[in-house]
């Protein structure tokens, strides 16, 4: 059960299910489908994974599955149960989490017999669950050659501070590199924030399946992944590495967890302190050194292929 095709499903849940030998599973989109007993697992070993959110109108269905003796698993890849972390988020995003996650915690803990999390931070914070720590696995994709020198930031609505932090960096790079182009995902507020810059493209956020297709074909040069310290950010996973590598983009990441534990600095990406001058300098160095960019992205692609092959081997043994 998930709110549509998502990064959580592709990077964590589906690889875990495949490693368990469960290649035949159904996706229940809680936004588009009404709860129905027809969707209940029809075998004794059937199980249901709840990803992140549980909309209130699905609660009776979940209780019925529990009464039937079905195995219920809960997966979480953001810190959805700490009000101090949630307080840092924009109001609309925070309200969604409260209504579909935070307020359902007691029920989730009552009916679920197993818990999966995406980071050591979450595993330690919610140790009472005895959670299983899942490692992200990439999605196999095709890759095409890039045509322009593009910098990208594909942040979400939860990255308000990161957007503000990046703004002067984008402006400085635009002044220094007339050939540069910058792509960002965001709503009208983000458009207004960047509209005075002449070479910024603001793309409306899209569903995961559309984003996966888009990033399979849209090749870029440098991907920016700033992450400012916060309680909510502490629970994030390093999956942007896969998105950037799929686009052929060299990643610049803040030198904090989860990326400090995942990126190999100078090998398959760059770990940088949150100093705008260093980010601008690194972008300029990479622009003037295409061979360095090729070496870094080659190493990132090789690592991604290695992780994909590990997943294939696991599936073959299942």
Protein Blocks (a to p, Z undefined) as FASTA:
>chain_A
ZZbjafklmmmmmmmmmmnopabccdddfklpccdfklpccbfkbccddehiacfklmmm
mmmmmmnopacddddfbdfkbfklmmmpcfklmmmmmmmmmmmmmmmmmmpcbdcdfbfk
lmmmmmmnopacdddddddddddddfbdcddddddfklmmmmmmmmmmmmmmmmmmmmbc
cdddddfklmmmmmmpmkbccdddddfklmmmmmmmmccfbdcddddddfklmmpccklm
mmmmmnopacdddfbdfklmmmcghkloccddfdfklmmmmmmmmmmmmmlmmmmmmmmm
mmmmmmmmmmmmmmmmZZ
